């Protein structure tokens, strides 16, 4: 009898833990309205990043990244850990590169509590002074 009650308690605990994350996203659509692939950004001008992320369930945040396309070094990044089914973003980075640089603009969404991610990126050309 004790064994049956113990087994039922473990089963109930497992079910309640599994149910906590029901509804997490398994995929998302990332739309980047600005910039456009291949844009050229002059020195000291803003690189404007605007768009949206729409998941098929609850997501666990996103990260926006401006990075050197060749070295991978990040110039700047912004993170949100807000849980939501959709996000809108509108951020700016000021071009202050010292050499002609291809910059990767990346949007990364965290789909579930386990950290599954999806991303979209594009590249723009940034010019020095």
Secondary structure, 3 states (H helix, E strand, C coil): CHHHHHHHHHHHHHHHHHHCCCCECCCEEEEEEECCCCCEECCCCEEEEEEEEEEEEEECCEEEEEEECCCCCEEEEEEECCCEEEEEEEEEEECCCCCCEEEEEEEEEECCCCCCEEEEEEEEEECCC
